[in-house]
Amino acid sequence: MTVINFTTGEVLRELTIDLSKDYQPTGNSKGPTRKRNSPNLHQQVRAISMSCDISPSG
């Protein structure tokens, strides 16, 4: 999976999904609790499925 900045088209991250793992949440919290009004928690994320490879050729 490739994470791309919607505005700039910059590739932010390349991820590989391990199909042998269960990625569903268990309901248990991990790590410290965050403040609810933290500005970093309100970043907008949009997921778009792609039907073809749009990586730059080089």
Secondary structure, DSSP 8 states (H G I E B T S, - for coil): -EEE-TTT--EEEE----TTS--S--S---S----TT-GGGG--------SS------
